[in-house]
């Protein structure tokens, strides 16, 4: 019984130290000019998500990695937008996207072969209009919070 208590305390302590290690930067080597999110709907059923665009200024070349937005994690891509430095992320919200191997049957025993969805604990508490971006600086992953992401008009692909 004492072993179980010790194991439980160690797991809880490890969980808190993991959250505490994700420190947000106050003065990153870039300045966010604007950030916008737009819902999009694809041409096929179940194909939807959000597109996040971020314009920034920086004197140095920043190695941006990922965005944490709407309880999802997506890769950031660079692009030039009217000569401005910008980042783009596609955040998929479709549950069924890529899940064509689901077994749907009237006999529920046959459906037991379906895999349970893998859920990961989202590492940040964010409001609907906030995101965290990760970037590399001197080989160290750092995190910066973007607030007040404005909502754009939805995009509908035919």
N, C-alpha and C positions, 0 to 999 in steps of 0.2 A: 504493500500500500504506500509506503514512503517513497518507493521508486516511482510510482505513478505520480505522486505529488511533485517530486523533484523534476520529472520529465515535463509535467504541465507547466511548472514555473519557468523552466528553461525555454519552452516553446513560446510562452507569452513574452518573456524578456527578449528573445530573438526577434519576435514580431515587432515589438516596439522599437528596437534598435534599427531594424530595417526602415521603418517609417521615418525615424529621426535622421537617418543618413541622407535622405532626399532633401537637402537644404536648397532653398530658392535664392538665386543671386539678386542682389539689389542694384548693382552697377555692371551690367553686361557690356561687352565690347561692341554693342550695336544699339540702335535706337529704333523702336517700333514706330512707324509713321501712321499706319492704319491696319486694321484687321477686320475681315468680313467673312461671315458664313452664309452659305446658300444651300437650301435643300435642293436635291435633284431627284428626278424620277426617270429611270431608264426606259428604253423601248420595250423591254421584256418584263413580264410579271415578276414581282419580287426583287426587282433591281432598283434600289434606291440608296440614298445616302446624303452626305453633306460635303460640300466643297469649301475649304477654308483657304482664303488668300490673305497673305500677310506681306505688307510693304515695309521695308526697313532701310536704314542708313548705317553704313559702317565704313571705316577707313581701312580695315583689314579684311582678309578673306576668312570668313567664319565657316566652320564645318558643322552645319545644322544636321540633326538626325531625325528626331521624331516629334510628333505633337500628341498631347494628351487632351482630348476634347470629347465632351458628351459621353463620358465613361468608355471611350474607345482610344486605342493607340494606333497611329498611322505614321508612315514615313513622310518626311518633308522633301519636296523637290524644288530646286531653284529654277527661276525663269526670269526673263527681262520683260517688264510690263511698261511700255512707253518710256524705256530708258531707265526706269527705276528698278532697284533690286527687290525681288519679290520671292516669296515662298508659296508653294501650293501643296495642299494635302487633300486627299480624297478619303473621307471617313465613311466606310460602308455601314449602313444601318440595317441592311437586309439580313434577316435571320436565315432565310433559306438559300442565300447565295452560296453556291458551291456544295450544296447538300443534296445532290441528286441520288445518293445511295440510301436514302431512307426507305425502310420497309413499311408500307402502309397496307394493312390487311384486316379483314373482319375477324380473323383469329388472332387474338391479342398475344398468344404465345409466340407467334411468328414475329411480332413486333419487338419482342424482347432482345432480338439481335441488334437493334439500333443502339449506337453508342450514345451515352449521355453527353450533353454539351459540356465542353471544358470551360469552366469559369475561373477567371483569375481575379484576385482582389485588386481593384483599381487603386493605385498608390496615392491619389490626391483627392481632396475634397474640393470640388469646384462648383461655382454657380453656373447657370446655363450659358452666360455670356463670357466665361473665362476659359482659358486654355493654358497649358504649360508646354513650352518647347524645350527640347534638350539639344545641346550643342557641345562640341569638344573644344576645350581650351587647354593647351599644353598637355594633351593626352588625357585630360580629366573630363568626365562627363559632368556638365553643369545644367541647371534647370532655371528657367525664367518664366514668370507668370505674366500672361497678357490678360488685361482686364478690358471690359467694355467692348467686346467684339460685337460689331453691329450686324444685324440680320439683313441680308439682301433678298431680292425677289427670287422665288423658286425657279429652277430650270427644269423644263419638261422636254425630254428627248423623245422624238417620235420614232 
